[in-house]
Amino acid sequence: MSRVHNFSAGPAVLPLSVVEQIQAALPDFQGCGLGLMEISHRSAAFDGVHRMAETRLRRILSVPDDYKVLFLQGGASLQFHMVPLNLLTPGESADFIVTGIWTKKALVEARRSHAGQAIWSGEEGNYRRIPETVTPSGNATYLHYTTNNTIYGTQFKATPEAGALPLVADMSSDICSRPVDIARHAVVFAGAQKNLGPSGVTAVILSPWALEKAAGDLNPMLDYRLQVEKRGLFNTPNTLGIFALERVLAWVEDQGGLTATTEQNLSKANALYTQIDRTGFWTGHAAEGCRSDMNVAFRSPSADLDAAFVAQANAAGLMGLKGHRSVGGLRASIYNACPPGSVDALVSFMADFEAKNG
Ligand SMILES: *Cc1c(COP(=O)(O)O)cnc(C)c1O
């Protein structure tokens, strides 16, 4: 077996040990004679997995006891719709810090059902920056922001200050990569396929305030209150995905939890940014102080060299380095499960490439 160095933005690399545990569970899950994908979502065996996934996520992120945790489907994109649907009543609106297209898409969905406004936008500078401070509009019910901007490689280094305004955070691309104060948030959601497991599962964390605002009377699939009542089992959940997510969280805990994860993520990001800054050959996309520890967006001196870099990197077993089409250039996604050895390999490949082309 030969696994290459995987820098894909998502679905992204998983710990090999987790992939192997999934493989082992497929024909015969926990010795019950039935395969992981072939057991009831209401069986005791799966229930144990489901509860443990929740327990681990609560433990890793220090989720307050009175918050609820769900594993839903539909990705972060469905949360763009569900959040305003549940949290806004007619006449109410939400504020958005538009640091990239994911936030912009969320704003479109808030406007579809209710109303929303951008209180800050980085669009003009092609989303190189994260604002240092923001001023809420004064008439919003909550403030939506994206902790890490997967495409542009920018990241909030602290939770935005917005007074008493409840916060909604899209943490799809940096959940469980560093500590965050969940108690300051009303809703946190994350599609699993970057930092938590495979696609098809979305972690949703809801405060008591959010649940109170969710007045019901919605399609059951879209209703936070009903989903919480049914513990996410209103319909058949993604059992395979929840198993994989639980194993990824077990791996995070085995590594030493968020303390160890944060340290390793900082060290990986630092190695790459140091290489980018070493000479004038590479240019990082994100502004100083806004750089993401999860997605490193950069470019060589020309689009032709970028293309040559991607082709030669692929040939050398370094995959997924092409930048998003809206930014161009190059991007290395180095989530929790990206081994430090992959980053080391990329750093030396960059040094070689620069020596040949600089
Ligand atoms: C990938 C991504 C999304 C989209 O997630 P889906 O699960 O595909 O809907 C949303 N927000 C952020 C920050 C992302 O990185």
PDBQT file of the ligand as one rigid body, heavy atoms in Angstrom, charges set to zero:
ROOT
HETATM    1  C1  LIG A 401     -16.310  23.229   3.224  1.00  0.00    +0.000 C 
HETATM    2  C2  LIG A 401     -16.953  24.337   3.932  1.00  0.00    +0.000 A 
HETATM    3  C3  LIG A 401     -18.336  24.560   3.874  1.00  0.00    +0.000 A 
HETATM    4  C4  LIG A 401     -19.256  23.724   3.022  1.00  0.00    +0.000 C 
HETATM    5  O1  LIG A 401     -19.501  22.522   3.668  1.00  0.00    +0.000 OA
HETATM    6  P1  LIG A 401     -20.531  21.454   3.077  1.00  0.00    +0.000 P 
HETATM    7  O2  LIG A 401     -20.470  20.406   4.166  1.00  0.00    +0.000 OA
HETATM    8  O3  LIG A 401     -20.008  20.988   1.767  1.00  0.00    +0.000 OA
HETATM    9  O4  LIG A 401     -21.855  22.091   2.972  1.00  0.00    +0.000 OA
HETATM   10  C5  LIG A 401     -18.859  25.591   4.621  1.00  0.00    +0.000 A 
HETATM   11  N1  LIG A 401     -18.088  26.374   5.376  1.00  0.00    +0.000 NA
HETATM   12  C6  LIG A 401     -16.755  26.191   5.457  1.00  0.00    +0.000 A 
HETATM   13  C7  LIG A 401     -15.927  27.097   6.313  1.00  0.00    +0.000 C 
HETATM   14  C8  LIG A 401     -16.142  25.175   4.745  1.00  0.00    +0.000 A 
HETATM   15  O5  LIG A 401     -14.813  24.992   4.813  1.00  0.00    +0.000 OA
ENDROOT
TORSDOF 0
